[in-house]
Amino acid sequence: MGDKTEPKHTPGDGIRSLKSTPMFRAINYELYVKPNNVVMALGVIAMTGCVGYILYMRSKYESMGYYTAVEADGKETFKKKVSKWSL
């Protein structure tokens, strides 16, 4: 009974230590690979850059006198602020 070669499970193995089918492993690939810090850092930098660029462009339009308006069909557009005094 005790001489079966059962792999020893250590804390931190997680789902990798469980028996599973090759289909499950193929579909849930990210559960079985070790984290790659370089790729993760590049992803964080890319996401931060994209969000920063969007915020920069939004503040640029707002400083030029535009505001976000929602049209009747639900579409967002930037419109130039006009004073009611100038009409």
The first five atom37 places (N, CA, C, CB, O) and aatype in JSON, in Angstrom:
{
  "aatype": [12, 7, 3, 11, 16, 6, 14, 11, 8, 16, 14, 7, 3, 7, 9, 1, 15, 10, 11, 15, 16, 14, 12, 13, 1, 0, 9, 2, 18, 6, 10, 18, 19, 11, 14, 2, 2, 19, 19, 12, 0, 10, 7, 19, 9, 0, 12, 16, 7, 4, 19, 7, 18, 9, 10, 18, 12, 1, 15, 11, 18, 6, 15, 12, 7, 18, 18, 16, 0, 19, 6, 0, 3, 7, 11, 6, 16, 13, 11, 11, 11, 19, 15, 11, 17, 15, 10],
  "atom_mask": [
    [1, 1, 1, 1, 1],
    [1, 1, 1, 0, 1],
    [1, 1, 1, 1, 1],
    [1, 1, 1, 1, 1],
    [1, 1, 1, 1, 1],
    [1, 1, 1, 1, 1],
    [1, 1, 1, 1, 1],
    [1, 1, 1, 1, 1],
    [1, 1, 1, 1, 1],
    [1, 1, 1, 1, 1],
    [1, 1, 1, 1, 1],
    [1, 1, 1, 0, 1],
    [1, 1, 1, 1, 1],
    [1, 1, 1, 0, 1],
    [1, 1, 1, 1, 1],
    [1, 1, 1, 1, 1],
    [1, 1, 1, 1, 1],
    [1, 1, 1, 1, 1],
    [1, 1, 1, 1, 1],
    [1, 1, 1, 1, 1],
    [1, 1, 1, 1, 1],
    [1, 1, 1, 1, 1],
    [1, 1, 1, 1, 1],
    [1, 1, 1, 1, 1],
    [1, 1, 1, 1, 1],
    [1, 1, 1, 1, 1],
    [1, 1, 1, 1, 1],
    [1, 1, 1, 1, 1],
    [1, 1, 1, 1, 1],
    [1, 1, 1, 1, 1],
    [1, 1, 1, 1, 1],
    [1, 1, 1, 1, 1],
    [1, 1, 1, 1, 1],
    [1, 1, 1, 1, 1],
    [1, 1, 1, 1, 1],
    [1, 1, 1, 1, 1],
    [1, 1, 1, 1, 1],
    [1, 1, 1, 1, 1],
    [1, 1, 1, 1, 1],
    [1, 1, 1, 1, 1],
    [1, 1, 1, 1, 1],
    [1, 1, 1, 1, 1],
    [1, 1, 1, 0, 1],
    [1, 1, 1, 1, 1],
    [1, 1, 1, 1, 1],
    [1, 1, 1, 1, 1],
    [1, 1, 1, 1, 1],
    [1, 1, 1, 1, 1],
    [1, 1, 1, 0, 1],
    [1, 1, 1, 1, 1],
    [1, 1, 1, 1, 1],
    [1, 1, 1, 0, 1],
    [1, 1, 1, 1, 1],
    [1, 1, 1, 1, 1],
    [1, 1, 1, 1, 1],
    [1, 1, 1, 1, 1],
    [1, 1, 1, 1, 1],
    [1, 1, 1, 1, 1],
    [1, 1, 1, 1, 1],
    [1, 1, 1, 1, 1],
    [1, 1, 1, 1, 1],
    [1, 1, 1, 1, 1],
    [1, 1, 1, 1, 1],
    [1, 1, 1, 1, 1],
    [1, 1, 1, 0, 1],
    [1, 1, 1, 1, 1],
    [1, 1, 1, 1, 1],
    [1, 1, 1, 1, 1],
    [1, 1, 1, 1, 1],
    [1, 1, 1, 1, 1],
    [1, 1, 1, 1, 1],
    [1, 1, 1, 1, 1],
    [1, 1, 1, 1, 1],
    [1, 1, 1, 0, 1],
    [1, 1, 1, 1, 1],
    [1, 1, 1, 1, 1],
    [1, 1, 1, 1, 1],
    [1, 1, 1, 1, 1],
    [1, 1, 1, 1, 1],
    [1, 1, 1, 1, 1],
    [1, 1, 1, 1, 1],
    [1, 1, 1, 1, 1],
    [1, 1, 1, 1, 1],
    [1, 1, 1, 1, 1],
    [1, 1, 1, 1, 1],
    [1, 1, 1, 1, 1],
    [1, 1, 1, 1, 1]
  ],
  "atom_positions": [
    [[0.8, -1.19, 0.0], [0.0, 0.0, 0.0], [0.84, 1.25, 0.0], [-0.91, 0.0, 1.16], [0.53, 2.19, -0.74]],
    [[1.86, 1.31, 0.77], [2.66, 2.51, 0.9], [3.76, 2.63, -0.14], [0.0, 0.0, 0.0], [4.46, 3.64, -0.16]],
    [[3.95, 1.62, -1.02], [5.05, 1.7, -1.97], [4.62, 2.24, -3.33], [5.68, 0.33, -2.14], [5.39, 2.15, -4.29]],
    [[3.43, 2.79, -3.45], [3.04, 3.45, -4.7], [3.82, 4.75, -4.81], [1.49, 3.71, -4.76], [4.01, 5.46, -3.83]],
    [[4.25, 5.05, -6.01], [5.02, 6.28, -6.21], [4.06, 7.44, -6.39], [5.98, 6.16, -7.43], [3.73, 7.85, -7.51]],
    [[3.64, 7.95, -5.29], [2.74, 9.11, -5.27], [3.61, 10.36, -5.12], [1.67, 9.01, -4.1], [4.42, 10.42, -4.19]],
    [[3.47, 11.35, -5.99], [4.31, 12.55, -5.86], [3.99, 13.3, -4.58], [4.12, 13.47, -7.07], [2.83, 13.4, -4.17]],
    [[5.02, 13.81, -3.95], [4.84, 14.57, -2.72], [4.35, 15.97, -3.08], [6.16, 14.64, -1.89], [4.93, 16.64, -3.94]],
    [[3.28, 16.4, -2.43], [2.74, 17.72, -2.67], [3.3, 18.67, -1.62], [1.18, 17.71, -2.63], [3.24, 18.4, -0.42]],
    [[3.83, 19.76, -2.08], [4.36, 20.76, -1.17], [3.48, 22.0, -1.24], [5.83, 21.1, -1.52], [2.84, 22.25, -2.26]],
    [[3.45, 22.77, -0.18], [2.67, 24.0, -0.21], [3.17, 24.92, -1.33], [2.75, 24.72, 1.15], [4.37, 25.08, -1.53]],
    [[2.24, 25.5, -2.04], [2.61, 26.4, -3.14], [2.49, 25.74, -4.5], [0.0, 0.0, 0.0], [2.56, 26.43, -5.52]],
    [[2.32, 24.41, -4.54], [2.16, 23.74, -5.83], [0.84, 24.11, -6.48], [2.25, 22.22, -5.66], [0.76, 24.24, -7.7]],
    [[-0.18, 24.29, -5.68], [-1.48, 24.7, -6.19], [-2.08, 23.65, -7.1], [0.0, 0.0, 0.0], [-1.99, 22.45, -6.83]],
    [[-2.69, 24.11, -8.18], [-3.42, 23.22, -9.08], [-2.48, 22.35, -9.91], [-4.32, 24.04, -10.01], [-2.9, 21.33, -10.46]],
    [[-1.22, 22.73, -10.01], [-0.26, 21.94, -10.78], [-0.06, 20.54, -10.2], [1.08, 22.65, -10.84], [0.33, 19.62, -10.92]],
    [[-0.33, 20.39, -8.91], [-0.1, 19.09, -8.27], [-1.26, 18.14, -8.46], [0.16, 19.28, -6.79], [-1.12, 16.95, -8.18]],
    [[-2.39, 18.6, -8.92], [-3.56, 17.74, -9.1], [-3.51, 17.02, -10.44], [-4.85, 18.56, -9.0], [-2.89, 17.49, -11.39]],
    [[-4.17, 15.87, -10.5], [-4.29, 15.15, -11.76], [-5.32, 15.85, -12.62], [-4.67, 13.65, -11.53], [-6.39, 16.21, -12.13]],
    [[-5.01, 16.04, -13.89], [-5.96, 16.69, -14.79], [-5.76, 16.15, -16.2], [-5.79, 18.24, -14.76], [-4.78, 15.46, -16.49]],
    [[-6.7, 16.47, -17.06], [-6.63, 16.0, -18.44], [-5.81, 16.97, -19.27], [-8.05, 15.84, -19.04], [-5.68, 18.14, -18.91]],
    [[-5.24, 16.49, -20.37], [-4.5, 17.4, -21.25], [-5.37, 18.53, -21.81], [-3.88, 16.62, -22.39], [-4.87, 19.63, -22.05]],
    [[-6.66, 18.27, -22.02], [-7.55, 19.32, -22.52], [-7.69, 20.44, -21.49], [-8.95, 18.73, -22.86], [-7.65, 21.62, -21.84]],
    [[-7.84, 20.06, -20.21], [-7.94, 21.06, -19.15], [-6.66, 21.89, -19.08], [-8.23, 20.39, -17.8], [-6.71, 23.1, -18.9]],
    [[-5.52, 21.23, -19.2], [-4.24, 21.93, -19.16], [-4.07, 22.87, -20.35], [-3.09, 20.93, -19.12], [-3.49, 23.95, -20.22]],
    [[-4.57, 22.46, -21.53], [-4.46, 23.31, -22.72], [-5.36, 24.54, -22.61], [-4.81, 22.51, -23.98], [-4.97, 25.64, -22.99]],
    [[-6.57, 24.35, -22.09], [-7.5, 25.46, -21.97], [-7.07, 26.42, -20.87], [-8.92, 24.95, -21.7], [-7.17, 27.64, -21.04]],
    [[-6.6, 25.91, -19.77], [-6.2, 26.72, -18.62], [-4.67, 26.78, -18.51], [-6.81, 26.17, -17.32], [-4.11, 26.49, -17.46]],
    [[-4.04, 27.15, -19.58], [-2.58, 27.16, -19.66], [-1.94, 28.03, -18.58], [-2.14, 27.65, -21.03], [-0.91, 27.67, -18.01]],
    [[-2.55, 29.18, -18.28], [-1.95, 30.12, -17.33], [-1.91, 29.58, -15.91], [-2.7, 31.42, -17.34], [-1.18, 30.11, -15.07]],
    [[-2.67, 28.53, -15.62], [-2.63, 27.93, -14.29], [-1.4, 27.04, -14.09], [-3.88, 27.13, -14.04], [-1.04, 26.75, -12.95]],
    [[-0.77, 26.62, -15.16], [0.31, 25.64, -15.08], [1.69, 26.22, -15.36], [0.04, 24.52, -16.03], [2.69, 25.54, -15.12]],
    [[1.79, 27.43, -15.85], [3.1, 28.01, -16.12], [3.5, 28.89, -14.95], [3.09, 28.81, -17.45], [2.66, 29.45, -14.25]],
    [[4.79, 29.0, -14.76], [5.28, 29.87, -13.7], [5.23, 31.32, -14.19], [6.73, 29.47, -13.29], [5.41, 31.56, -15.38]],
    [[4.97, 32.28, -13.3], [4.89, 33.68, -13.7], [6.22, 34.17, -14.27], [4.48, 34.55, -12.51], [7.29, 33.86, -13.75]],
    [[6.14, 34.92, -15.34], [7.31, 35.5, -15.97], [7.34, 36.99, -15.61], [7.31, 35.28, -17.52], [6.53, 37.77, -16.12]],
    [[8.25, 37.37, -14.74], [8.29, 38.74, -14.23], [8.61, 39.76, -15.3], [9.3, 38.84, -13.13], [8.12, 40.89, -15.24]],
    [[9.42, 39.41, -16.28], [9.78, 40.35, -17.34], [8.54, 40.68, -18.19], [10.91, 39.76, -18.24], [8.28, 41.85, -18.47]],
    [[7.8, 39.67, -18.58], [6.6, 39.89, -19.38], [5.57, 40.66, -18.56], [6.0, 38.55, -19.88], [4.88, 41.53, -19.08]],
    [[5.46, 40.33, -17.28], [4.52, 41.03, -16.4], [4.9, 42.51, -16.27], [4.47, 40.36, -15.01], [4.02, 43.37, -16.32]],
    [[6.17, 42.8, -16.12], [6.62, 44.19, -16.01], [6.36, 44.95, -17.3], [8.11, 44.24, -15.65], [5.93, 46.1, -17.26]],
    [[6.63, 44.32, -18.45], [6.35, 44.98, -19.72], [4.86, 45.25, -19.9], [6.87, 44.13, -20.88], [4.48, 46.29, -20.43]],
    [[4.02, 44.34, -19.46], [2.58, 44.54, -19.54], [2.11, 45.68, -18.66], [0.0, 0.0, 0.0], [1.26, 46.48, -19.07]],
    [[2.65, 45.75, -17.46], [2.28, 46.85, -16.55], [2.73, 48.18, -17.12], [2.91, 46.63, -15.15], [1.99, 49.16, -17.04]],
    [[3.93, 48.23, -17.69], [4.42, 49.47, -18.3], [3.55, 49.87, -19.49], [5.88, 49.31, -18.74], [3.22, 51.04, -19.64]],
    [[3.18, 48.91, -20.32], [2.34, 49.21, -21.48], [0.96, 49.71, -21.04], [2.18, 47.95, -22.36], [0.46, 50.69, -21.59]],
    [[0.35, 49.05, -20.06], [-0.97, 49.49, -19.59], [-0.9, 50.88, -18.95], [-1.53, 48.49, -18.58], [-1.77, 51.71, -19.18]],
    [[0.14, 51.12, -18.16], [0.32, 52.44, -17.54], [0.51, 53.51, -18.61], [1.52, 52.43, -16.58], [-0.05, 54.6, -18.5]],
    [[1.28, 53.19, -19.63], [1.48, 54.14, -20.73], [0.19, 54.45, -21.47], [0.0, 0.0, 0.0], [-0.06, 55.61, -21.8]],
    [[-0.62, 53.44, -21.73], [-1.91, 53.65, -22.43], [-2.85, 54.5, -21.6], [-2.57, 52.3, -22.76], [-3.46, 55.44, -22.11]],
    [[-2.97, 54.18, -20.31], [-3.86, 54.95, -19.45], [-3.35, 56.38, -19.3], [-3.99, 54.28, -18.06], [-4.13, 57.32, -19.32]],
    [[-2.05, 56.54, -19.17], [-1.46, 57.88, -19.08], [-1.71, 58.7, -20.33], [0.0, 0.0, 0.0], [-2.0, 59.89, -20.24]],
    [[-1.6, 58.08, -21.5], [-1.84, 58.78, -22.76], [-3.3, 59.2, -22.87], [-1.45, 57.9, -23.95], [-3.6, 60.31, -23.31]],
    [[-4.22, 58.31, -22.49], [-5.65, 58.65, -22.54], [-5.95, 59.82, -21.6], [-6.52, 57.42, -22.16], [-6.67, 60.75, -21.97]],
    [[-5.4, 59.78, -20.39], [-5.62, 60.88, -19.45], [-5.0, 62.18, -19.95], [-5.04, 60.53, -18.08], [-5.58, 63.25, -19.78]],
    [[-3.82, 62.09, -20.57], [-3.17, 63.28, -21.13], [-4.02, 63.89, -22.23], [-1.78, 62.92, -21.67], [-4.23, 65.1, -22.25]],
    [[-4.52, 63.05, -23.16], [-5.34, 63.57, -24.26], [-6.64, 64.18, -23.73], [-5.65, 62.46, -25.28], [-7.11, 65.2, -24.24]],
    [[-7.22, 63.55, -22.72], [-8.48, 64.07, -22.15], [-8.23, 65.44, -21.51], [-9.06, 63.08, -21.11], [-9.03, 66.36, -21.7]],
    [[-7.15, 65.57, -20.75], [-6.86, 66.86, -20.12], [-6.49, 67.91, -21.16], [-5.71, 66.71, -19.1], [-6.78, 69.09, -20.97]],
    [[-5.87, 67.49, -22.24], [-5.52, 68.42, -23.32], [-6.79, 69.0, -23.95], [-4.66, 67.72, -24.4], [-6.88, 70.21, -24.16]],
    [[-7.77, 68.14, -24.24], [-9.02, 68.62, -24.82], [-9.78, 69.51, -23.85], [-9.9, 67.44, -25.24], [-10.36, 70.52, -24.25]],
    [[-9.77, 69.15, -22.57], [-10.47, 69.97, -21.59], [-9.82, 71.33, -21.43], [-10.52, 69.26, -20.25], [-10.51, 72.33, -21.23]],
    [[-8.49, 71.39, -21.51], [-7.81, 72.67, -21.4], [-8.02, 73.54, -22.64], [-6.32, 72.46, -21.16], [-7.87, 74.76, -22.57]],
    [[-8.36, 72.93, -23.77], [-8.65, 73.69, -24.99], [-10.09, 74.2, -25.0], [-8.4, 72.82, -26.22], [-10.48, 74.91, -25.93]],
    [[-10.89, 73.84, -24.0], [-12.25, 74.33, -23.91], [-13.3, 73.35, -24.39], [0.0, 0.0, 0.0], [-14.44, 73.76, -24.66]],
    [[-12.97, 72.09, -24.52], [-13.94, 71.08, -24.93], [-14.49, 70.37, -23.71], [-13.3, 70.06, -25.91], [-13.84, 70.33, -22.66]],
    [[-15.68, 69.82, -23.84], [-16.26, 69.01, -22.78], [-16.89, 67.77, -23.39], [-17.3, 69.82, -21.97], [-17.19, 67.75, -24.59]],
    [[-17.11, 66.75, -22.58], [-17.7, 65.51, -23.06], [-19.21, 65.65, -23.04], [-17.24, 64.3, -22.21], [-19.8, 65.92, -22.0]],
    [[-19.82, 65.46, -24.2], [-21.28, 65.52, -24.31], [-21.79, 64.16, -24.75], [-21.74, 66.64, -25.3], [-21.14, 63.47, -25.54]],
    [[-22.94, 63.77, -24.24], [-23.56, 62.51, -24.63], [-24.71, 62.84, -25.58], [-24.07, 61.71, -23.37], [-25.64, 63.57, -25.23]],
    [[-24.64, 62.29, -26.78], [-25.67, 62.53, -27.78], [-26.94, 61.74, -27.44], [-25.17, 62.14, -29.19], [-26.94, 60.96, -26.49]],
    [[-28.0, 61.96, -28.21], [-29.28, 61.28, -27.97], [-29.16, 59.76, -28.18], [-30.36, 61.84, -28.9], [-29.87, 58.99, -27.54]],
    [[-28.25, 59.33, -29.08], [-28.09, 57.9, -29.34], [-27.11, 57.23, -28.38], [-27.62, 57.68, -30.76], [-26.83, 56.04, -28.52]],
    [[-26.58, 57.99, -27.39], [-25.68, 57.42, -26.39], [-24.21, 57.56, -26.74], [0.0, 0.0, 0.0], [-23.35, 57.12, -25.97]],
    [[-23.89, 58.16, -27.87], [-22.5, 58.33, -28.31], [-21.87, 59.53, -27.6], [-22.43, 58.51, -29.85], [-22.48, 60.6, -27.5]],
    [[-20.64, 59.35, -27.11], [-19.92, 60.44, -26.45], [-19.13, 61.23, -27.48], [-18.99, 59.91, -25.35], [-18.44, 60.64, -28.31]],
    [[-19.22, 62.55, -27.41], [-18.43, 63.41, -28.3], [-17.84, 64.56, -27.49], [-19.31, 63.96, -29.48], [-18.32, 64.87, -26.4]],
    [[-16.81, 65.17, -28.03], [-16.24, 66.37, -27.42], [-16.8, 67.57, -28.15], [-14.67, 66.35, -27.48], [-16.73, 67.65, -29.38]],
    [[-17.37, 68.5, -27.4], [-17.94, 69.71, -27.99], [-17.24, 70.92, -27.39], [-19.47, 69.79, -27.75], [-16.83, 70.91, -26.23]],
    [[-17.12, 71.96, -28.2], [-16.49, 73.2, -27.75], [-17.46, 73.94, -26.84], [-16.08, 74.09, -28.95], [-18.64, 74.06, -27.14]],
    [[-16.93, 74.43, -25.71], [-17.76, 75.2, -24.79], [-18.06, 76.56, -25.41], [-17.08, 75.36, -23.4], [-17.15, 77.24, -25.88]],
    [[-19.32, 76.95, -25.4], [-19.71, 78.26, -25.91], [-20.47, 78.98, -24.8], [-20.58, 78.14, -27.21], [-21.21, 78.37, -24.02]],
    [[-20.29, 80.25, -24.75], [-20.96, 81.07, -23.74], [-22.32, 81.48, -24.28], [-20.1, 82.31, -23.36], [-22.45, 81.79, -25.46]],
    [[-23.32, 81.48, -23.43], [-24.65, 81.94, -23.84], [-24.67, 83.44, -24.06], [-25.69, 81.55, -22.78], [-25.59, 83.96, -24.71]],
    [[-23.68, 84.14, -23.55], [-23.6, 85.59, -23.71], [-23.16, 85.95, -25.12], [-22.63, 86.18, -22.69], [-23.48, 87.03, -25.61]],
    [[-22.45, 85.06, -25.78], [-21.93, 85.38, -27.12], [-22.93, 85.08, -28.23], [-20.66, 84.62, -27.38], [-22.67, 85.41, -29.38]],
    [[-24.06, 84.45, -27.9], [-25.04, 84.1, -28.94], [-25.89, 85.24, -29.3], [-25.89, 82.97, -28.5], [-26.76, 85.11, -30.16]]
  ]
}
